[in-house]
Amino acid sequence: MQDFGATLAAALGLILQGDHDLWEIIALSLRVTLSAVAIACLIGLPLGAVAGATRFAGRTALNVMLNSLMGLPPVVVGLCVYLTLSASGPLGVLSLLYTPAAMIIAQVILVMPIVAALTRQVTEDLYGEYAEHFASLGVGAADRIAALLWDARYSLLTVALAGFGRAVAEVGAVIIVGGNINHVTRVMTTTIALETSKGNLELALALGVVLLSLAVAVNAAVMGLRGAALRAAYA
């Protein structure tokens, strides 16, 4: 118990003292994760809205695929991206392997189906309420999708935050394509795994505290946005 207390005190000291290596790792983690979530939302939100608010051939297959891809094993995604970006792969000429860009690509593949599938559910439920109104006004598909995305903005913010939570905790895929290179591709999750194996528990625990704090902050934000959505709905 005393050892844990001492380790925790040292970990908190690293955070409060602004340890350079610690905050460099945190900054890279946030840069990679926020970039991945932004790209995933740019793809997933429109795709999910199309699947939820329109009827077309293959829609059921698309929905099944999106729901299935929500459970993609991260290590399999990492392996596929690794093979694609490796020197002998089709995109090897871009030299992206073991860079933050490769980590972003892997996280986008993991997060985008989650964003798209959750967006589909949100917009489909909302479209059920507005379908007759849209039909009476003769609203086209593009305008219909834009209206649903705007009206569901609070719920879709929670979708984006769910994607962020998934991405920031990722370790399997990013360690394969990033290589966990110091000062280059070392993020919070991969550093925790490495430093724990080395016995450097102070740094590992400090990053764990930050990661848990981010998780709490994301959940608090989700609850706050849900409350705002309910207040807006009943205003």
ChimeraX attribute file (.defattr): number of C-alpha atoms within 10 A of each C-alpha:
attribute: neighborCount
match mode: 1-to-1
recipient: residues
	/A:1	6
	/A:2	7
	/A:3	8
	/A:4	11
	/A:5	10
	/A:6	12
	/A:7	19
	/A:8	18
	/A:9	14
	/A:10	17
	/A:11	21
	/A:12	18
	/A:13	15
	/A:14	20
	/A:15	17
	/A:16	10
	/A:17	9
	/A:18	11
	/A:19	12
	/A:20	11
	/A:21	13
	/A:22	19
	/A:23	15
	/A:24	16
	/A:25	22
	/A:26	18
	/A:27	14
	/A:28	18
	/A:29	23
	/A:30	16
	/A:31	14
	/A:32	23
	/A:33	26
	/A:34	17
	/A:35	18
	/A:36	27
	/A:37	28
	/A:38	17
	/A:39	17
	/A:40	26
	/A:41	26
	/A:42	14
	/A:43	16
	/A:44	26
	/A:45	25
	/A:46	18
	/A:47	20
	/A:48	29
	/A:49	25
	/A:50	23
	/A:51	25
	/A:52	26
	/A:53	22
	/A:54	15
	/A:55	11
	/A:56	8
	/A:57	7
	/A:58	10
	/A:59	14
	/A:60	12
	/A:61	10
	/A:62	15
	/A:63	19
	/A:64	12
	/A:65	13
	/A:66	23
	/A:67	16
	/A:68	13
	/A:69	17
	/A:70	18
	/A:71	11
	/A:72	15
	/A:73	12
	/A:74	19
	/A:75	18
	/A:76	13
	/A:77	21
	/A:78	26
	/A:79	17
	/A:80	17
	/A:81	23
	/A:82	25
	/A:83	17
	/A:84	16
	/A:85	21
	/A:86	19
	/A:87	15
	/A:88	10
	/A:89	13
	/A:90	11
	/A:91	16
	/A:92	15
	/A:93	11
	/A:94	10
	/A:95	13
	/A:96	20
	/A:97	22
	/A:98	21
	/A:99	18
	/A:100	23
	/A:101	18
	/A:102	24
	/A:103	29
	/A:104	24
	/A:105	22
	/A:106	28
	/A:107	30
	/A:108	25
	/A:109	20
	/A:110	27
	/A:111	28
	/A:112	28
	/A:113	28
	/A:114	29
	/A:115	30
	/A:116	29
	/A:117	27
	/A:118	27
	/A:119	28
	/A:120	24
	/A:121	17
	/A:122	22
	/A:123	27
	/A:124	21
	/A:125	13
	/A:126	17
	/A:127	21
	/A:128	11
	/A:129	11
	/A:130	13
	/A:131	14
	/A:132	11
	/A:133	11
	/A:134	16
	/A:135	11
	/A:136	8
	/A:137	8
	/A:138	10
	/A:139	14
	/A:140	10
	/A:141	14
	/A:142	11
	/A:143	11
	/A:144	20
	/A:145	22
	/A:146	14
	/A:147	16
	/A:148	19
	/A:149	21
	/A:150	11
	/A:151	14
	/A:152	16
	/A:153	15
	/A:154	19
	/A:155	22
	/A:156	21
	/A:157	16
	/A:158	21
	/A:159	22
	/A:160	24
	/A:161	19
	/A:162	19
	/A:163	27
	/A:164	25
	/A:165	21
	/A:166	17
	/A:167	24
	/A:168	22
	/A:169	17
	/A:170	21
	/A:171	21
	/A:172	18
	/A:173	25
	/A:174	33
	/A:175	22
	/A:176	23
	/A:177	30
	/A:178	25
	/A:179	18
	/A:180	21
	/A:181	14
	/A:182	11
	/A:183	11
	/A:184	15
	/A:185	25
	/A:186	24
	/A:187	32
	/A:188	30
	/A:189	23
	/A:190	24
	/A:191	23
	/A:192	22
	/A:193	13
	/A:194	16
	/A:195	15
	/A:196	15
	/A:197	11
	/A:198	10
	/A:199	10
	/A:200	13
	/A:201	20
	/A:202	22
	/A:203	26
	/A:204	24
	/A:205	21
	/A:206	24
	/A:207	25
	/A:208	18
	/A:209	16
	/A:210	16
	/A:211	18
	/A:212	13
	/A:213	12
	/A:214	16
	/A:215	18
	/A:216	13
	/A:217	13
	/A:218	17
	/A:219	16
	/A:220	12
	/A:221	15
	/A:222	20
	/A:223	13
	/A:224	14
	/A:225	18
	/A:226	16
	/A:227	13
	/A:228	13
	/A:229	17
	/A:230	13
	/A:231	10
	/A:232	10
	/A:233	8
	/A:234	6
	/A:235	6
